[in-house]
């Protein structure tokens, strides 16, 4: 599949569902126990160049996060590096949970630098995260504004074709929050649905399509992050 078609397919899959919460962006590396493989840096971090090329006002409410995953589990042991045009190298920095802690710059992506993997393959998964600070109470209009900006960017990522993303993303996830409540304008409440993801466990979420729309989300614990995505598989 060409990179352009892969990006469009990825955008479509993000709009449809989130799988294991982080959408699989790309399988990186050779088969298990094989040697070294090299791919374009922009191919390893799909959509990152397009995201960084957006105007600041088009992306100030969300950011991209990438995670090394192998067989449905974090892969903090990956051995990979960026090979720069001057032949110097920068090791891929990941934390204990497999999250990439230092992403390539737009200049590096534009220069078509190389991503080298030494050892077993892994998936480079991606999350669309809100820049809104996690808290145990969140204003729904702020979450809705973030979703709107993400969906506008998704259209840009799809070469301006709204049909490629369908109705867009409609859900906001709160990993590690435990449970949650949606508080309506009349002060009545309803529990947030919870989906049990293989990678991170039970996660409450807000589906913006549910009516009446609440004004506040109250969570049992402050989430580790706020993730924007489609509905869980089977709940679309």
ROSE-4610 file (N, C-alpha, C; in Angstrom, 1 decimal, always signed):
// ROSE-4610
residu = [X/X/X/X/X/X/X/X/X/X/X/X/X/X/X/X/X/X/X/X/X/X/X/X/X/X/X/X/X/X/X/X/X/X/X/X/X/X/X/X/X/X/X/X/X/X/X/X/X/X/X/X/X/X/X/X/X/X/X/X/X/X/X/X/X/X/X/X/X/X/X/X/X/X/X/X/X/X/X/X/X/X/X/X/X/X/X/X/X/X/X/X/X/X/X/X/X/X/X/X/X/X/X/X/X/X/X/X/X/X/X/X/X/X/X/X/X/X/X/X/X/X/X/X/X/X/X/X/X/X/X/X/X/X/X/X/X/X/X/X/X/X/X/X/X/X/X/X/X/X/X/X/X/X/X/X/X/X/X/X/X/X/X/X/X/X/X/X/X/X/X/X/X/X/X/X/X/X/X/X/X/X/X/X/X/X/X/X/X/X/X/X/X/X/X/X/X/X/X/X/X/X/X/X/X/X/X/X/X/X/X/X/X/X/X/X/X/X/X/X/X/X/X/X/X/X/X/X/X/X/X/X/X/X/X/X/X/X/X/X/X/X/X/X/X/X/X/X/X/X/X/X/X/X/X/X/X/X/X/X/X/X/X/X/X/X/X/X/X/X/X/X/X/X/X/X/X/X/X/X/X/X/X/X/X/X/X/X/X/X/X/X/X/X/X/X/X/X/X/X/X/X/X/X/X/X/X/X/X/X/X/X/X/X/X/X/X/X/X/X/X/X/X/X/X/X/X/X/X/X/X/X/X/X/X/X/X/X/X/X/X/X/X/X/X/X/X/X/X/X/X/X/X/X/X/X/X/X/X/X/X/X/X/X/X/X/X/X/X/X/X/X/X/X/X/X/X/X/X/X/X/X/X/X/X/X/X/X/X/X/X/X/X/X/X/X/X/X/X/X/X/X/X/X/X/X/X/X/X/X/X/X/X/X/X/X/X/X/X/X/X/X/X/X/X/X/X/X/X/X/X/X/X/X/X/X/X/X/X/X/X/X/X/X/X/X/X/X/X/X/X/X/X/X/X/X/X/X/X/X/X/X/X/X/X/X/X/X/X/X/X/X/X/X/X/X/X/X/X/X/X/X/X/X/X/X/X/X/X/X/X/X/X/X/X/X/X/X/X/X/X/X/X/X/X/X/X/X/X/X/X/X/X/X/X/X/X/X/X/X/X/X/X/X/X/X/X/X/X/X/X/X/X/X/X/X/X/X/X/X/X/X/X/X/X/X/X/X/X/X/X/X/X/X/X/X/X/X/X/X/X/X/X/X/X/X/X/X/X/X/X/X/X/X/X/X/X/X/X/X/X/X/X/X/X/X/X/X/X/X/X/X/X/X/X/X/X/X/X/X/X/X/X/X/X/X/X/X/X/X/X/X/X/X/X/X/X/X/X/X/X/X/X/X/X/X/X/X/X/X/X/X/X/X/X/X/X/X/X/X/X/X/X/X/X/X/X/X/X/X/X/X/X/X/X/X/X/X/X/X/X/X/X/X/X/X/X/X/X/X/X/X/X/X/X/X/X/X/X/X/X/X/X/X/X/X/X/X/X/X/X/X/X/X/X/X/X/X/X/X/X/X/X/X/X/X/X/X]
num = [1/1/1/2/2/2/3/3/3/4/4/4/5/5/5/6/6/6/7/7/7/8/8/8/9/9/9/10/10/10/11/11/11/12/12/12/13/13/13/14/14/14/15/15/15/16/16/16/17/17/17/18/18/18/19/19/19/20/20/20/21/21/21/22/22/22/23/23/23/24/24/24/25/25/25/26/26/26/27/27/27/28/28/28/29/29/29/30/30/30/31/31/31/32/32/32/33/33/33/34/34/34/35/35/35/36/36/36/37/37/37/38/38/38/39/39/39/40/40/40/41/41/41/42/42/42/43/43/43/44/44/44/45/45/45/46/46/46/47/47/47/48/48/48/49/49/49/50/50/50/51/51/51/52/52/52/53/53/53/54/54/54/55/55/55/56/56/56/57/57/57/58/58/58/59/59/59/60/60/60/61/61/61/62/62/62/63/63/63/64/64/64/65/65/65/66/66/66/67/67/67/68/68/68/69/69/69/70/70/70/71/71/71/72/72/72/73/73/73/74/74/74/75/75/75/76/76/76/77/77/77/78/78/78/79/79/79/80/80/80/81/81/81/82/82/82/83/83/83/84/84/84/85/85/85/86/86/86/87/87/87/88/88/88/89/89/89/90/90/90/91/91/91/92/92/92/93/93/93/94/94/94/95/95/95/96/96/96/97/97/97/98/98/98/99/99/99/100/100/100/101/101/101/102/102/102/103/103/103/104/104/104/105/105/105/106/106/106/107/107/107/108/108/108/109/109/109/110/110/110/111/111/111/112/112/112/113/113/113/114/114/114/115/115/115/116/116/116/117/117/117/118/118/118/119/119/119/120/120/120/121/121/121/122/122/122/123/123/123/124/124/124/125/125/125/126/126/126/127/127/127/128/128/128/129/129/129/130/130/130/131/131/131/132/132/132/133/133/133/134/134/134/135/135/135/136/136/136/137/137/137/138/138/138/139/139/139/140/140/140/141/141/141/142/142/142/143/143/143/144/144/144/145/145/145/146/146/146/147/147/147/148/148/148/149/149/149/150/150/150/151/151/151/152/152/152/153/153/153/154/154/154/155/155/155/156/156/156/157/157/157/158/158/158/159/159/159/160/160/160/161/161/161/162/162/162/163/163/163/164/164/164/165/165/165/166/166/166/167/167/167/168/168/168/169/169/169/170/170/170/171/171/171/172/172/172/173/173/173/174/174/174/175/175/175/176/176/176/177/177/177/178/178/178/179/179/179/180/180/180/181/181/181/182/182/182/183/183/183/184/184/184/185/185/185/186/186/186/187/187/187/188/188/188/189/189/189/190/190/190/191/191/191/192/192/192/193/193/193/194/194/194/195/195/195/196/196/196/197/197/197/198/198/198/199/199/199/200/200/200/201/201/201/202/202/202/203/203/203/204/204/204/205/205/205/206/206/206/207/207/207/208/208/208/209/209/209/210/210/210/211/211/211/212/212/212/213/213/213/214/214/214/215/215/215/216/216/216/217/217/217/218/218/218/219/219/219/220/220/220/221/221/221/222/222/222/223/223/223/224/224/224/225/225/225/226/226/226/227/227/227/228/228/228/229/229/229/230/230/230/231/231/231/232/232/232/233/233/233/234/234/234/235/235/235/236/236/236]
x = [+0.9/+0.0/+0.9/+0.6/+1.4/+1.2/+2.1/+2.0/+0.8/+0.4/-0.8/-2.0/-2.1/-3.3/-3.3/-2.1/-2.0/-2.5/-2.1/-2.6/-4.1/-4.7/-6.1/-6.8/-6.2/-6.8/-6.7/-5.6/-5.4/-6.4/-6.6/-7.6/-9.0/-9.3/-10.6/-10.8/-9.7/-9.8/-9.9/-9.3/-9.4/-10.8/-11.4/-12.8/-13.8/-13.5/-14.4/-14.3/-13.1/-13.0/-11.6/-11.3/-10.0/-9.3/-9.9/-9.2/-8.7/-7.4/-6.8/-6.5/-7.3/-7.2/-6.2/-5.0/-4.1/-4.2/-4.6/-4.8/-3.4/-3.4/-2.1/-1.8/-0.7/-0.3/+0.5/+1.4/+2.3/+3.0/+3.1/+4.0/+5.4/+6.3/+7.7/+8.7/+9.6/+10.7/+10.5/+11.5/+11.5/+10.7/+10.5/+9.8/+10.6/+9.8/+10.4/+11.8/+12.7/+14.1/+14.9/+14.4/+15.2/+16.2/+16.9/+17.9/+17.5/+18.2/+18.0/+17.1/+16.2/+15.4/+15.3/+15.2/+15.1/+13.9/+13.2/+12.0/+12.2/+11.4/+11.4/+10.8/+11.4/+11.0/+9.6/+9.1/+7.7/+6.7/+7.2/+6.4/+6.3/+7.3/+7.3/+6.4/+6.3/+5.4/+4.3/+3.4/+2.4/+1.6/+1.3/+0.5/+1.2/+2.4/+3.1/+3.5/+4.0/+4.4/+3.2/+2.1/+0.9/+0.4/+0.5/+0.0/+0.9/+2.2/+3.2/+3.1/+2.6/+2.5/+1.2/+0.3/-0.9/-0.5/-1.3/-1.1/-1.4/-0.7/-0.9/-2.3/-3.1/-4.5/-5.3/-4.8/-5.5/-5.2/-4.2/-3.8/-3.5/-3.9/-3.6/-4.4/-5.4/-6.3/-5.9/-5.0/-4.7/-3.3/-2.8/-1.4/-1.4/-0.4/-0.2/+0.8/+0.5/+1.4/+1.6/+2.8/+3.1/+3.6/+3.2/+3.6/+4.1/+5.2/+5.7/+4.9/+4.3/+3.5/+3.8/+3.9/+4.2/+3.2/+2.4/+1.5/+0.5/+0.0/-1.0/-0.4/+0.9/+1.5/+2.5/+2.8/+3.8/+5.2/+6.0/+7.3/+8.4/+8.7/+9.7/+11.2/+11.3/+12.6/+13.0/+12.2/+12.5/+13.9/+14.5/+15.8/+15.7/+15.7/+15.5/+16.2/+16.5/+17.1/+16.8/+17.0/+16.8/+18.2/+18.3/+19.6/+19.4/+20.2/+20.0/+20.8/+20.5/+21.1/+22.7/+23.2/+24.6/+25.2/+24.4/+24.8/+24.9/+24.7/+24.6/+23.3/+23.2/+22.0/+21.5/+20.2/+19.5/+18.7/+19.0/+18.2/+16.8/+15.9/+14.5/+14.3/+13.8/+13.6/+12.2/+12.0/+10.7/+10.8/+9.6/+9.5/+9.2/+8.9/+8.7/+7.4/+6.5/+5.2/+5.2/+6.4/+6.5/+6.2/+5.9/+5.6/+6.8/+6.8/+8.0/+8.0/+9.1/+9.2/+9.8/+10.4/+10.9/+10.6/+9.7/+9.2/+10.1/+10.2/+10.9/+10.3/+11.2/+10.7/+10.2/+9.5/+9.0/+10.2/+11.3/+12.4/+13.0/+13.1/+13.6/+12.7/+11.4/+10.4/+10.5/+10.6/+10.7/+12.0/+13.1/+14.4/+14.4/+13.4/+13.3/+14.4/+14.5/+15.5/+15.0/+15.9/+15.6/+15.3/+14.4/+14.1/+14.6/+15.5/+16.2/+15.8/+15.3/+14.9/+15.9/+16.4/+17.3/+16.6/+16.1/+15.5/+14.0/+13.2/+11.8/+11.0/+10.0/+9.1/+8.2/+7.5/+6.5/+5.6/+4.5/+3.5/+3.8/+3.8/+3.9/+2.5/+1.9/+0.5/+0.4/-0.8/-0.9/-2.2/-2.1/-3.2/-3.4/-4.6/-5.0/-5.4/-4.5/-4.7/-5.1/-6.0/-6.4/-5.2/-5.0/-4.0/-4.6/-5.9/-6.6/-6.1/-5.8/-5.2/-6.2/-5.8/-6.6/-7.1/-8.3/-8.9/-10.1/-10.5/-11.6/-13.0/-13.0/-14.2/-13.8/-14.5/-14.2/-15.4/-15.3/-16.4/-16.6/-17.8/-18.1/-17.9/-18.3/-18.0/-16.5/-15.6/-14.2/-13.8/-14.4/-14.1/-14.7/-15.9/-16.5/-15.7/-15.2/-14.3/-13.1/-12.5/-11.3/-11.7/-12.8/-13.2/-13.5/-14.0/-14.3/-13.0/-11.9/-10.7/-10.0/-10.1/-9.5/-10.2/-11.5/-12.2/-11.9/-11.7/-11.3/-9.9/-9.0/-7.7/-7.7/-8.6/-8.7/-9.1/-9.9/-10.3/-9.0/-8.2/-7.0/-6.1/-5.9/-5.1/-5.6/-6.9/-7.4/-7.5/-6.6/-6.5/-7.7/-8.4/-9.6/-10.8/-10.8/-12.0/-12.8/-13.9/-14.7/-15.3/-15.5/-16.0/-15.1/-13.8/-12.8/-12.9/-13.5/-13.6/-15.0/-16.0/-17.4/-17.9/-18.5/-19.0/-18.0/-16.8/-15.7/-15.7/-14.8/-14.7/-15.8/-16.3/-17.4/-17.2/-16.1/-15.9/-14.7/-14.8/-13.6/-13.4/-12.2/-11.8/-11.0/-11.2/-10.5/-9.7/-8.6/-7.8/-7.5/-7.6/-7.2/-8.1/-9.2/-10.2/-11.1/-11.2/-12.1/-13.5/-14.3/-15.7/-15.9/-17.1/-17.5/-18.9/-19.3/-20.7/-20.9/-21.9/-22.3/-23.3/-23.0/-23.9/-24.7/-26.0/-26.8/-27.1/-27.6/-27.9/-28.9/-29.8/-30.8/-30.3/-28.9/-28.3/-28.5/-29.3/-29.4/-28.2/-28.0/-26.8/-27.0/-26.1/-26.1/-24.7/-24.5/-23.1/-22.5/-21.2/-20.5/-20.3/-20.5/-20.2/-18.7/-18.3/-17.0/-16.7/-15.5/-15.1/-13.8/-13.7/-12.5/-11.5/-10.5/-9.5/-8.4/-7.9/-6.9/-5.6/-5.3/-4.0/-4.0/-5.1/-5.1/-6.2/-7.1/-8.2/-9.4/-10.3/-11.6/-11.4/-12.0/-11.9/-13.2/-13.6/-14.9/-14.7/-15.8/-15.8/-17.1/-17.0/-18.2/-18.4/-19.6/-20.0/-20.8/-20.3/-20.9/-22.3/-22.5/-23.8/-25.0/-24.7/-25.7/-26.5/-27.8/-28.6/-29.4/-29.7/-29.2/-27.7/-27.0/-25.6/-25.3/-24.4/-24.2/-23.4/-23.2/-22.4/-21.1/-21.1/-19.9/-19.6/-18.4/-18.0/-17.4/-17.8/-17.2/-16.6/-15.4/-14.7/-14.2/-14.1/-13.7/-12.3/-11.5/-10.0/-9.6/-8.6/-8.1/-7.5/-7.9/-7.3/-5.9/-5.2/-3.8/-3.6/-4.7/-4.7/-6.2/-6.4/-7.7/-7.5/-8.2/-8.0/-9.3/-9.1/-10.2/-10.2/-11.3/-11.3/-12.8/-12.9/-14.2/-14.8/-16.0/-16.6/-15.8/-15.9/-15.2/-15.9/-15.1/-15.6/-16.8/-17.9/-19.1/-20.1/-19.7/-20.6/-20.8/-20.4/-20.6/-21.9]
y = [-1.2/+0.0/+1.2/+2.2/+3.4/+4.2/+5.1/+5.9/+6.7/+7.3/+8.2/+7.3/+6.2/+5.3/+4.8/+4.5/+4.0/+5.1/+6.4/+7.5/+7.6/+7.5/+7.6/+6.5/+5.3/+4.1/+4.3/+4.8/+5.0/+6.0/+7.1/+8.1/+7.5/+6.7/+6.1/+5.1/+4.4/+3.5/+4.2/+5.3/+6.1/+6.6/+7.0/+7.6/+6.4/+5.2/+4.1/+3.5/+3.3/+2.7/+2.9/+2.5/+2.8/+1.5/+0.4/-0.9/-1.0/-1.0/-1.2/+0.2/+1.2/+2.6/+3.4/+2.9/+3.5/+2.8/+3.5/+2.9/+2.5/+1.3/+0.8/+1.6/+2.4/+3.2/+2.5/+1.6/+1.0/-0.2/-1.3/-2.4/-2.0/-1.9/-1.5/-2.6/-2.8/-3.7/-5.0/-5.9/-7.2/-8.2/-9.4/-10.4/-10.7/-11.3/-11.6/-12.3/-11.8/-12.4/-12.2/-11.3/-11.0/-9.9/-9.4/-8.4/-7.0/-6.2/-4.7/-4.4/-3.5/-3.0/-1.5/-0.8/+0.7/+1.1/+2.1/+2.7/+4.2/+4.9/+6.4/+6.8/+7.9/+8.3/+8.7/+9.4/+9.8/+8.6/+7.5/+6.2/+5.6/+5.8/+5.2/+6.0/+7.3/+8.2/+8.8/+7.9/+8.3/+9.5/+10.4/+11.7/+12.7/+12.4/+13.4/+14.6/+14.4/+15.5/+16.4/+15.8/+16.6/+17.3/+16.7/+17.4/+18.6/+18.4/+19.5/+20.6/+20.3/+21.3/+22.1/+21.7/+22.5/+23.8/+24.8/+26.1/+25.9/+26.6/+26.4/+26.4/+27.3/+27.4/+26.2/+25.4/+24.2/+23.0/+23.1/+21.9/+22.2/+23.4/+23.7/+23.0/+22.3/+21.5/+20.0/+19.5/+18.1/+17.9/+16.7/+16.3/+14.8/+14.4/+13.0/+12.3/+11.1/+10.3/+9.0/+8.4/+7.2/+6.2/+4.9/+3.9/+2.6/+2.1/+0.8/-0.3/-1.1/-2.2/-3.5/-4.6/-5.9/-6.9/-7.6/-8.6/-8.1/-6.9/-6.3/-5.8/-5.7/-5.3/-4.2/-3.3/-2.3/-3.0/-2.3/-2.9/-1.9/-1.7/-0.7/-1.2/-2.4/-3.0/-2.8/-2.1/-1.9/-1.3/-1.7/-1.1/-0.5/+0.8/+1.6/+2.9/+3.5/+4.8/+5.6/+6.9/+7.7/+8.0/+7.7/+8.0/+9.3/+10.3/+11.6/+11.7/+12.8/+13.0/+13.1/+13.5/+13.6/+12.3/+11.3/+9.9/+9.8/+10.9/+10.7/+10.0/+9.5/+8.8/+9.3/+9.1/+9.4/+8.2/+7.5/+6.4/+6.7/+5.8/+6.0/+6.0/+7.0/+7.1/+6.7/+5.6/+5.2/+5.0/+5.2/+5.0/+3.6/+3.3/+1.9/+1.4/+2.2/+1.8/+1.8/+2.0/+2.0/+3.3/+4.3/+5.6/+6.3/+6.8/+7.5/+8.9/+9.2/+10.4/+11.6/+11.4/+12.5/+12.2/+13.0/+12.8/+13.5/+13.0/+13.7/+15.1/+16.0/+17.4/+17.4/+18.5/+18.6/+18.6/+19.3/+19.4/+18.0/+17.2/+15.8/+15.0/+15.1/+14.4/+14.9/+16.2/+16.7/+16.3/+16.1/+15.7/+14.3/+13.6/+12.2/+11.3/+11.6/+10.8/+9.4/+8.6/+7.1/+6.6/+5.7/+5.0/+3.6/+3.2/+1.9/+1.0/-0.2/-1.1/-2.3/-2.6/-3.8/-4.8/-5.9/-6.9/-7.1/-7.7/-8.1/-6.9/-7.1/-6.1/-5.7/-4.5/-4.0/-3.1/-2.8/-1.8/-0.4/+0.6/+1.9/+2.5/+2.4/+2.8/+4.3/+4.9/+6.3/+6.7/+7.7/+8.3/+9.7/+10.2/+11.6/+12.1/+12.9/+13.3/+14.8/+15.0/+16.4/+17.1/+18.4/+19.1/+19.7/+19.5/+19.9/+19.1/+19.8/+19.1/+18.1/+16.9/+15.9/+16.4/+16.1/+16.5/+15.5/+15.5/+14.6/+15.2/+16.5/+17.2/+17.9/+17.7/+18.3/+18.9/+20.1/+20.8/+20.1/+19.7/+19.0/+20.0/+21.3/+22.1/+22.2/+22.1/+22.1/+20.8/+19.7/+18.4/+18.4/+19.0/+19.1/+20.0/+21.0/+21.9/+21.2/+20.4/+19.6/+18.6/+17.9/+16.9/+17.6/+18.8/+19.5/+19.9/+20.3/+20.6/+19.3/+18.2/+17.0/+16.5/+16.6/+16.2/+17.1/+18.4/+19.3/+18.9/+18.5/+18.1/+16.8/+15.9/+14.6/+14.8/+15.8/+16.0/+16.5/+17.3/+17.8/+16.6/+15.7/+14.6/+13.7/+13.7/+12.9/+13.7/+14.6/+15.4/+16.2/+16.6/+17.5/+16.7/+15.4/+14.6/+14.3/+15.0/+14.7/+13.2/+12.7/+11.3/+10.3/+10.6/+9.6/+9.4/+10.3/+10.2/+10.0/+9.9/+9.6/+10.7/+10.4/+11.4/+11.9/+11.4/+11.9/+11.1/+11.6/+11.0/+11.6/+10.8/+11.2/+10.9/+10.2/+9.8/+10.3/+10.5/+11.0/+9.9/+9.5/+8.4/+8.9/+8.3/+8.8/+7.6/+7.2/+6.1/+6.3/+5.2/+5.2/+6.0/+6.4/+7.2/+6.3/+5.0/+4.1/+4.1/+5.0/+5.2/+6.7/+7.0/+8.4/+8.6/+9.9/+10.3/+11.4/+11.4/+12.6/+13.4/+14.7/+15.5/+16.4/+16.4/+17.2/+18.6/+19.4/+20.8/+20.9/+19.9/+19.9/+19.3/+19.0/+18.4/+16.9/+16.3/+14.9/+14.2/+12.9/+12.3/+10.9/+10.5/+9.1/+8.6/+7.3/+6.8/+6.8/+7.0/+6.9/+5.4/+5.0/+3.7/+3.4/+2.1/+1.7/+0.6/+0.6/-0.4/-1.0/-2.3/-3.0/-3.3/-2.4/-2.6/-3.5/-4.3/-5.3/-4.7/-3.5/-2.9/-2.1/-1.5/-0.6/-0.9/-1.8/-2.2/-1.3/-1.4/-0.7/+0.8/+1.4/+2.8/+3.5/+4.5/+5.2/+6.1/+6.4/+7.3/+8.0/+9.2/+10.0/+9.9/+9.5/+9.5/+10.8/+11.7/+13.0/+12.8/+11.6/+11.4/+11.2/+10.9/+10.6/+11.9/+11.8/+13.0/+12.7/+13.7/+15.1/+15.1/+16.1/+16.2/+16.7/+16.1/+16.7/+18.0/+18.6/+19.8/+19.6/+18.5/+18.2/+16.7/+16.3/+14.9/+14.8/+14.0/+13.8/+12.4/+12.3/+11.0/+10.6/+9.3/+8.7/+9.1/+9.1/+9.5/+10.4/+11.2/+12.0/+11.0/+11.1/+10.2/+10.5/+9.5/+9.7/+10.6/+10.6/+11.4/+11.4/+12.3/+12.4/+12.1/+11.1/+10.6/+10.7/+11.2/+11.4/+10.3/+9.6/+8.5/+8.2/+7.2/+6.7/+5.8/+5.2/+4.3/+3.0/+2.3/+1.0/+0.1/-0.9/-1.9/-2.5/-2.6/-3.2/-2.3/-1.0/+0.0/+1.2/+1.0/+2.2/+2.4]
z = [+0.0/+0.0/+0.0/-0.8/-0.8/+0.5/+0.8/+2.0/+2.0/+0.8/+0.8/+1.1/+0.5/+0.7/+2.1/+2.7/+4.0/+5.0/+4.7/+5.6/+5.6/+4.4/+4.2/+5.0/+4.8/+5.5/+7.0/+7.5/+8.9/+9.4/+8.7/+9.1/+9.2/+8.2/+8.2/+9.4/+9.7/+10.8/+12.2/+12.3/+13.5/+13.7/+12.6/+12.7/+13.0/+12.6/+12.8/+14.2/+14.7/+16.0/+16.5/+17.8/+18.3/+18.7/+18.5/+18.8/+20.2/+20.4/+21.7/+22.3/+22.0/+22.4/+21.6/+21.4/+20.5/+19.1/+18.1/+16.8/+16.2/+15.6/+15.0/+13.8/+13.9/+12.8/+11.7/+12.2/+11.3/+11.9/+11.2/+11.7/+11.3/+12.3/+12.0/+12.3/+11.3/+11.5/+10.8/+10.8/+10.1/+10.9/+10.4/+11.1/+12.4/+13.4/+14.7/+14.5/+15.4/+15.4/+14.2/+13.3/+12.1/+12.4/+11.4/+11.6/+11.5/+10.7/+10.7/+9.5/+9.7/+8.5/+8.7/+7.5/+7.5/+6.7/+7.2/+6.5/+6.6/+5.8/+5.9/+7.3/+7.8/+9.2/+9.2/+8.1/+8.1/+8.0/+7.5/+7.5/+8.8/+9.7/+11.0/+11.9/+11.7/+12.5/+11.6/+11.1/+10.2/+10.8/+9.9/+10.1/+10.9/+11.5/+12.3/+11.5/+10.3/+9.4/+9.1/+8.8/+8.5/+9.7/+10.9/+12.1/+12.4/+12.3/+12.6/+11.6/+10.4/+9.3/+9.5/+10.4/+10.6/+11.3/+11.1/+11.8/+13.3/+14.1/+15.6/+16.0/+15.4/+15.8/+15.4/+14.5/+14.0/+14.8/+15.8/+16.5/+18.0/+18.5/+19.8/+20.9/+20.5/+21.4/+21.5/+20.6/+20.6/+20.2/+20.5/+20.1/+19.8/+19.1/+18.7/+19.7/+20.1/+20.9/+20.3/+20.3/+19.7/+20.7/+20.5/+21.5/+20.7/+21.2/+20.7/+21.3/+20.5/+21.0/+20.3/+21.0/+20.4/+21.0/+20.1/+20.5/+21.6/+21.4/+22.3/+23.6/+23.8/+25.0/+24.7/+25.7/+25.5/+25.2/+24.4/+24.0/+24.3/+25.6/+25.9/+25.5/+25.1/+24.8/+23.3/+22.6/+21.1/+20.9/+19.9/+19.5/+18.2/+18.2/+16.9/+17.1/+15.9/+15.9/+14.6/+14.7/+13.6/+13.0/+11.7/+11.0/+10.2/+10.6/+10.0/+8.7/+8.0/+6.6/+6.7/+7.8/+8.0/+8.6/+8.6/+9.1/+10.6/+11.3/+12.8/+13.1/+14.4/+14.8/+16.1/+16.3/+17.6/+18.0/+19.1/+19.5/+19.8/+19.5/+19.8/+21.3/+21.9/+23.3/+23.7/+24.5/+24.9/+26.4/+27.1/+28.5/+28.9/+30.1/+30.6/+30.0/+29.6/+29.0/+27.5/+26.9/+25.4/+24.7/+25.4/+24.8/+24.3/+23.1/+22.6/+23.2/+23.9/+24.7/+23.9/+22.8/+21.9/+20.5/+19.9/+18.6/+17.6/+16.4/+15.3/+15.1/+14.6/+14.3/+12.8/+12.5/+11.1/+10.1/+10.5/+9.6/+9.3/+10.4/+10.2/+9.3/+9.5/+8.6/+7.2/+7.0/+5.6/+4.9/+5.7/+5.1/+4.7/+4.9/+4.6/+5.3/+6.5/+7.3/+7.5/+8.0/+8.0/+9.4/+9.5/+10.8/+10.7/+11.6/+11.6/+12.8/+12.6/+13.6/+13.6/+14.8/+14.9/+15.8/+15.3/+16.1/+15.7/+16.6/+16.3/+16.0/+15.1/+14.7/+15.8/+15.6/+16.6/+15.9/+16.5/+16.0/+16.6/+15.8/+16.3/+16.3/+17.5/+17.7/+18.0/+17.7/+17.8/+18.6/+19.4/+20.1/+19.7/+19.7/+19.6/+21.0/+21.6/+23.0/+23.0/+23.9/+24.2/+25.0/+24.7/+25.4/+26.7/+26.9/+28.1/+29.3/+30.3/+31.5/+32.1/+32.3/+32.9/+34.3/+34.7/+36.0/+36.2/+37.5/+37.8/+37.5/+37.1/+36.6/+35.3/+34.2/+32.9/+32.3/+31.7/+31.1/+29.7/+29.4/+28.1/+26.9/+27.0/+25.9/+25.5/+26.5/+26.1/+25.4/+25.8/+25.2/+23.8/+23.6/+22.3/+21.3/+21.8/+21.0/+20.6/+21.4/+21.1/+20.0/+20.1/+19.1/+17.8/+17.8/+16.6/+15.9/+16.6/+16.0/+15.5/+16.2/+15.7/+14.4/+14.4/+13.2/+12.0/+12.2/+11.1/+10.6/+11.5/+11.1/+10.4/+10.8/+10.1/+8.6/+8.4/+7.0/+6.2/+6.8/+6.2/+6.0/+7.0/+6.8/+5.7/+5.3/+4.3/+3.0/+2.8/+1.5/+1.3/+2.3/+2.2/+1.8/+1.9/+1.6/+2.8/+3.1/+4.3/+4.3/+3.2/+3.1/+3.6/+3.6/+4.1/+5.6/+6.3/+7.8/+8.3/+7.3/+7.7/+8.6/+9.7/+10.6/+11.6/+11.5/+12.3/+13.7/+14.6/+15.9/+16.8/+17.7/+18.5/+20.0/+20.4/+21.7/+22.4/+23.7/+24.5/+25.6/+25.7/+26.7/+27.8/+29.0/+30.2/+30.8/+30.3/+30.8/+32.3/+33.0/+34.4/+35.4/+34.9/+35.7/+36.5/+36.2/+36.9/+36.4/+36.9/+36.5/+36.3/+35.8/+35.6/+35.5/+35.6/+35.5/+34.6/+33.8/+32.9/+33.7/+33.9/+34.7/+33.7/+33.7/+32.7/+33.2/+32.4/+32.7/+33.9/+34.0/+35.1/+36.4/+36.4/+37.6/+37.7/+36.8/+36.8/+36.3/+36.5/+36.1/+35.5/+34.7/+34.1/+34.1/+34.4/+34.4/+33.0/+32.9/+31.7/+31.3/+30.0/+29.7/+29.9/+30.1/+30.3/+29.4/+28.7/+27.8/+28.3/+28.3/+28.8/+27.7/+27.6/+26.5/+26.9/+26.0/+26.3/+26.8/+26.3/+26.6/+27.9/+28.2/+29.4/+30.4/+30.1/+31.0/+30.9/+31.9/+31.8/+31.8/+30.8/+30.5/+30.3/+31.2/+30.9/+29.7/+29.1/+27.9/+27.8/+27.1/+26.8/+25.3/+24.9/+23.5/+23.3/+22.5/+22.2/+21.5/+20.9/+20.2/+21.1/+22.3/+23.3/+23.7/+23.7/+24.0/+25.2/+26.0/+25.9/+26.3/+25.7/+26.0/+27.4/+28.1/+29.5/+29.4/+30.6/+30.7/+31.4/+32.2/+32.9/+33.0/+33.0/+33.3/+34.6/+35.5/+36.8/+36.9/+37.2/+37.2/+38.6/+38.8/+40.1/+40.4/+39.4/+39.5/+38.4/+38.6/+37.5/+36.4/+35.2/+34.1/+33.9/+33.3/+33.0/+31.7/+30.9/+29.7/+29.2/+28.2/+27.6/+26.1/+25.6/+24.3/+23.4/+22.2/+21.3/+20.2/+20.0/+19.0/+18.7/+17.9/+17.5/+18.6/+18.4/+19.5/+19.5/+20.6/+20.7/+19.7/+19.2/+18.2/+18.8/+18.0/+18.4/+19.0/+19.2/+19.8/+18.9/+17.6/+16.7/+16.2]
